[in-house]
Amino acid sequence: MDELRAELDKLKRQGLYRQHRVLQSPQGTLTRINGRELVSFCSNDYLGLANHPAVRQALIDAVEKYGVGSGSAHLVNGHSQLHQDCAARLAEFTGRQRALLFSTGYMANLAVTSALLGREDFIFQDKLNHASLIDAGQISRARMLRYPHNDLVKLRAQLDQSLGQKPHSRRLIMTDGVFSMDGDYAPLVELADLAASTGSWLMVDDAHGFGVLGASGAGLAQQRKLDQDRLPVLMATLGKAVGVSGAFIAGSETLIELLIQKARSYIYTTASPPALAAAVMASIDIIERQSWRREKLHELIGHFKRKAQQLDIELMPSDSAIQPILIGENQRTVEVSRWLFEQGFHLVAIRPPTVPPGSARLRVTLSAGHEVADVDRLLSCLRSVLPSSAQVRQPG
Ligand SMILES: *Cc1c(COP(=O)(O)O)cnc(C)c1O
């Protein structure tokens, strides 16, 4: 225990200590924490669906009919009609042959690498990929190469080198669609070209694009018009814009059948409660029909960026709902986050190892549930606490 306490103390000294903030209200742009009302700018509930009446009602109705627990794994006794229908709905929505539900996005990512790849194979990952993709790469035992963020030249060189070494191995390129801590997009069309020309698989984790991007909200793949042939492994989560919980992989019938046979994070875990699948279907209906939510979100993003520029607040190159403000030093980022809490804003400090050392930040996320006035108040608070670009910035 002394050793563990020393480890904890070290994290505290480095400004890396993490603590819960306990919510006493439903998810929403207005939240209650420690008895205080706050405007939240750090939820991934981008469309305001986590507490939507129709989604709530779908869940309640399904509980009445199917109860709460699923009882066992999908391949034993836990796969209900609701799971079946939800997976079919997600396949249709994403324009894929078939989809498979997972309890979490983390597990969906583990599933792909562990089912598809072995020791002889290669994985290529963007250096800024989500931790669950990195862990998925490690668990597969395949050789993992990480390329600098969105660097297609470097990726091509790595692919070519692996082709020279082991032409018959499988190759899987894995990328976030919208980078979770940076908010910028992966060059999906170019990645699909590169995958095609090198005979590699391409997988996109669209946790932050699904629901938010594309004409009907089917995500970055829809926006970039990448079908199942060009983008054979599409993963997205259901706990962010969809507002529920879980994740899915969509692709060909063959891919999904292989995952069912071989993916340990699918086989060896209890199916999620069936009522969650009903809530997901209700949410997908809203996402598809109520395009005003996406439009409002994108108007707010535009407003945030314009206003920040007017106020000389430096942003990162992002057009998405994720608008990080780079601060750099861990302790300073925590202080700014605490100060914002005092001003009535909930915005956690994002620190290493979630982001690279020296790049701690406030990850502002916008939601269709915000109003322009919320954004303006946040920005004017930020203006008073951040250095302007004219002042010398701390080197990272
Ligand atoms: C949140 C997230 C995950 C994990 O999904 P969960 O359902 O929360 O486990 C995976 N990938 C990315 C890019 C994410 O942002």
The ligand as an ORCA input file, in Angstrom:
! r2SCAN-3c Opt
* xyz 0 1
  C     -15.432      6.847    -26.628
  C     -14.584      6.213    -27.671
  C     -14.436      4.825    -27.727
  C     -14.957      3.924    -26.662
  O     -16.313      3.747    -26.758
  P     -17.116      3.299    -25.453
  O     -18.423      2.859    -25.964
  O     -17.173      4.504    -24.584
  O     -16.310      2.179    -24.834
  C     -13.743      4.299    -28.782
  N     -13.187      5.078    -29.721
  C     -13.277      6.420    -29.678
  C     -12.643      7.240    -30.755
  C     -13.969      7.031    -28.653
  O     -14.035      8.356    -28.581
*
